[in-house]
Amino acid sequence: MNIIQTIILAAIEGITEFLPVSSTGHMILASSLMNIHDNAFVKSFEIAIQIGAIGAIIMLYYKRFLKGIKIYIKLGIAFIPTAMIGFLAYKTIKMHLFNPLIVSTALIVGGVILILVDKRVVNSKTQYMELEDISYKHAILIGLAQCVSMIPGVSRAAATIIGGVFNGLNKKQATEFSFLLAVPTMCAATGYDLIKTDAAFSSYEQTLLVIGFAVAFIFAYLAVKIFLKIVENYGFKYFGYYRILIGLVFIIYAVR
């Protein structure tokens, strides 16, 4: 990888990680287009940019995390299903589900669902409540919805937002809970990958890791702030249309 590729991939991770468009699908497509193959450094680079993206959420919502233990309990409950299924099925998912057909299908189907969810939100009379007040039932159901995002192309953000809306949360609440739930989920996944990584890198490669971390942090920080404004003003439908478009692009690229 060179510096330009580093910046491009880190920016894609930062922009797409917390949007309901599937960061995994975008990273697979971008890496393939730039002829970047999976190896020890690339795996470590993915960890570095994910940590950068997580850092952006912590920076944006640190006051929320300092408010008290209730939010940690709700996030912990929501995280349990993902932790259990992820522990049991991680290797199987990595081995069998990471292919272009599954990714593109998940992108398109998820796009259609987002468009339908947007109509549900428009017609909903749900009132906003504090995230700390989300019921245990809602927390566990959103956590179960997040499990679907283990299928590449589904998008963790899309799954949790859709799960939140179908459990009575309004669009802002569902979106912000999705952001916060990303912290334990991504920390666990990144930590697991980090434990398995024991490669040593050159000073140049270490520099690329630092650049990737910084770029992902900056773009994730900006993307989250902009995404919230878009959701409040326009809803989710345009992300649904985009998912369908990128899913079709993925299919065309895969069969060419």
Residue pairs with C-beta under 8 A, 6 or more apart in sequence:
1 9
1 36
1 41
1 42
1 45
1 208
3 208
3 211
5 34
5 36
6 45
6 208
6 211
6 212
6 215
7 211
7 212
7 215
8 30
8 34
9 27
9 30
9 31
9 34
9 36
9 45
9 49
9 212
10 49
10 52
10 211
10 212
10 213
10 214
10 215
10 216
10 219
11 215
11 216
11 219
12 23
12 26
12 27
12 30
13 23
13 27
13 46
13 49
13 50
13 52
13 53
13 216
13 219
13 220
14 49
14 52
14 53
14 56
14 215
14 216
14 217
14 218
14 219
14 220
14 221
14 222
14 223
15 219
15 220
15 223
16 22
16 23
16 26
16 27
16 223
17 23
17 50
17 53
17 157
17 182
17 186
17 216
17 220
17 223
18 53
18 57
18 157
18 178
18 179
18 182
18 220
18 223
18 224
18 227
19 155
19 157
19 223
19 227
19 239
20 110
20 114
20 155
20 157
20 158
20 161
20 162
20 236
20 239
20 243
21 107
21 155
21 157
21 158
21 239
21 242
21 243
21 246
22 103
22 106
22 107
22 110
22 152
22 153
22 154
22 155
22 158
22 243
23 155
24 103
24 152
24 153
24 155
25 103
25 104
25 106
25 107
25 152
25 153
25 155
25 246
25 247
25 250
26 246
27 46
28 98
28 100
28 103
28 152
29 246
29 249
29 250
29 253
31 37
31 42
32 253
33 253
36 42
40 197
40 199
41 199
41 201
41 205
43 193
43 197
44 197
44 199
44 201
44 209
45 208
45 209
45 212
46 193
47 190
47 193
47 194
47 197
48 209
48 210
48 212
48 213
48 216
49 212
49 213
49 215
49 216
50 186
50 189
50 190
50 216
51 190
51 213
51 216
52 212
52 213
52 214
52 215
52 216
52 217
52 220
53 186
53 216
53 217
53 220
54 182
54 183
54 186
54 187
54 190
55 213
55 217
55 220
56 216
56 217
56 218
56 220
56 221
56 224
57 179
57 180
57 182
57 183
57 220
57 224
58 65
58 183
59 217
59 221
60 179
60 221
60 224
60 225
61 176
61 179
61 180
64 71
64 131
64 180
65 71
65 72
65 180
67 132
68 132
70 132
71 131
71 132
71 180
74 131
74 132
74 134
74 136
74 139
75 139
75 180
75 181
75 183
75 184
76 184
77 136
77 139
77 140
77 143
78 139
78 140
78 142
78 143
78 146
78 177
78 181
79 143
79 181
79 184
79 185
79 188
80 140
80 143
81 140
81 143
81 144
81 146
81 147
82 143
82 146
82 147
82 150
82 185
82 188
83 188
85 147
85 150
86 147
86 150
86 188
86 189
89 150
90 192
93 150
93 151
93 152
97 150
97 151
97 152
98 152
100 250
100 251
100 253
100 254
101 251
101 254
102 151
102 152
102 153
103 152
103 153
103 247
103 250
104 153
104 247
104 248
104 250
104 251
104 254
105 153
105 247
106 151
106 152
106 153
106 154
106 247
107 153
107 243
107 244
107 246
107 247
107 250
108 243
108 244
108 247
108 248
110 153
110 154
110 155
110 158
110 240
110 243
111 239
111 240
111 241
111 242
111 243
111 244
111 247
112 240
112 244
113 158
113 162
113 240
114 158
114 162
114 236
114 237
114 239
114 240
114 243
115 236
115 237
115 240
115 241
117 161
117 162
117 165
117 166
117 236
118 235
118 236
118 237
118 240
119 237
120 165
120 166
121 165
121 170
121 171
121 235
121 236
122 235
124 165
124 170
126 168
126 169
126 170
127 170
128 170
128 172
128 173
129 173
131 173
131 176
131 177
131 180
134 169
134 173
134 177
137 167
138 164
138 167
138 168
138 169
141 163
141 167
142 160
142 163
142 164
142 167
142 177
142 181
143 181
144 163
145 159
145 160
145 162
145 163
145 164
145 166
146 156
146 159
146 160
146 163
146 181
146 185
147 159
148 154
148 159
149 155
149 156
149 158
149 159
149 160
153 247
153 250
155 243
156 178
156 182
156 185
157 178
157 182
158 239
158 243
160 174
160 177
160 178
160 181
161 171
161 174
161 175
161 178
161 236
163 174
164 173
164 174
164 175
164 177
164 178
165 171
165 174
169 177
171 231
171 232
171 235
171 236
172 228
172 231
172 232
175 227
175 228
175 231
176 228
179 224
201 209
230 238
